[in-house]
Amino acid sequence: MKARHTLAALTLALLLAAGCGGGGGQASDVDLINNPQSASGYDDSAKVPVMTFDKEMHDFGRLSSGESISYSFHFRNTGTADLVISSCSATCGCTVASYPEERIAPGGEGYITVTFKSLGKSGQQYQEVTVVSNAQPAKTKLKITARVGN
């Protein structure tokens, strides 16, 4: 009986080990998972993208309720590797962001366009869009403000 339990445990351990192996998964793009940060800080010699914005906050000013307005945040890849933006998410459904889906080479530039819909809003509004990329830092927050109504 003891041998049967040992055999079952050994079989289970082999199945778990085989399931955790990396042989069957998709290949990774090593440029996207390069993490130059260590316990002592960043490795300055590592090739990493850096997303540099002209500005990270925009005030739309006064809007009428129901207006839909957009602003394009200009950025440049000031790093030394291709920049890839994986997502842009807003704090509210009234705000939507569009971003370039292609790689941006070092020295390249692009825009993240943020659209705010003021329908059903009133008073001072503050929204954030979180940009997630392979840059250092990996997350950047873009902010918009507006005063809706009188």
Protein Blocks (a to p, Z undefined) as FASTA:
>chain_A
ZZmmmmmmmmmmmmmmmmmpcklmccddfklmccfbdfkbccfkbccdddddfbfcdceb
jadehiacddddddddfbfbdcddfbdcdfbfkbccdddfbdcdehiacdddddddfehi
acjdddddddddfbdcfbdcddddddehZZ
